[in-house]
Amino acid sequence: DEFRDRDVAIKCVRIPEHLTSDAHYFECFFAAEADLVGKLEHPNVVQIYDAVPDPQLPYVVMEYVPGTTLKEFCRADNLLSLEQIVEIGFKCAMALGYVWRQGLIHRDVKPANVLAVMDRDTVVDVKISDFGSVLRLDADRTAVHRVGSLAYISPEQLDGATLDARADMYSLAAVLYHLIAGRPPFEGRTQAALMHQVFNDVPAPLGPLRDGVPASLEALLQRALEKNPADRPGTWDEFAQSLAGVISRREVPRGKLQGVLDSERFNLLRALDFFAGFGDVELWEVVHRAKWQRFNFGHALYKKGQEGRNFYIVAQGSVEVFREGNKVAALGKGASIGEMAYLAPSPDLRVHQADVLVTQACTTISFNPETMAQLSAGTKHRFDAAFINVLVRRLHAAHEALDHPRRIL
């Protein structure tokens, strides 16, 4: 894309010659993706930039994702670590939850439709792709019915029943099962045999198929693969948080991903008051754009007379503020520090008037003007609103301290 100076992926609609009489069937797939141009913006969903209904060769222009697909890691001789699989599951669940909130059901969640961003032999990110089978709940006239891949399709989808988010939840669970076991939940030599299993059989336990699978993960996937949608997790958030719990409780061994995982950072941010007004998409952006640091006791975040450009938010731990050697404030989890210097309109006002010292080992996230400029307009707006809330609370506290007759209520 020379206009925006970026690489893109081109998806062409090619109708096999022997199926030209069914051209309308293929046109529906094109129409489904064309209808989503510019509408899906999530870090773990492939963006659709444009759709060109060329009479000879219609095509869709999409975000280019370097790497491979999860299909490569479904072979028994090339399996990912359990830790990576759970992290992939969490990101996919959050992405599909976003898709569901847009009024969409993907209907074809399978390994080949999940793109994997690689760092050597480690999957560092994933993106849901291929929305040609998507079902729009508010307008399904262009939808192709009974679509999906048999190895991952839910019973109600095969049955032509009314669908909701739990159909995609079943499919994602089947994908995660395949990534863990090296085989899908059901296998049949014929389509009829496979369909019979989907409707009637229970997937084999994962324990005998792979060492180290925690009981909580086994139970979650078996529940998500229940025949009756009502027996599956009720929401995408419930499903995602159950996966995150497997990580946070250290129920899978830490392998290649030795640092703090994105799922852990996301849940850490979600628990902080500063980010209460942020949606999932904005939180994911903060996870990826912020600078995450760990400071030990005694470290000075700021010293008096130092000019500030960064602001910090305490995710864990605590700091204390000193003026002329006297402690004037103690700030803990969720506090923002340095935003006044960051927001100041002139260099003179960016000079810190106090020392800020770590009093309990803390984890912080920080931004400077350059990284803030990389954020989307929506996320910047959330930061502005959060800063206003912080300043109003501090102004209120100052009024209270001074016993001001006109208090802010």
Secondary structure by P-SEA (a helix, b strand, c coil): cccccbbbbbbbbbbccccccaaaaaaaaaaaaaaaccccccccbbbbccccccccbbbbbccccccccccccccccccccaaaaaaaaaaaaaaaaaaaaacccccccccccbbbbbccccccbbbbccccccccccccccccccccccccccccccccccccaaaaaaaaaaaaaaaaccccccccccaaaaaaaaacccccccccccccccaaaaaaaaaaaccccccccccaaaaaaaaaaaaaaccccccccccccaaaaaaaaaaccccccccaaaaaaaaccccccccccccccccccccccbbbbbcccbbbbbcccccccccccccccccccccccccccccccbbbbbccccccccccaaaaaaccaaaaaaaaaaaaaaaaaaaaaaaaaaccccccc
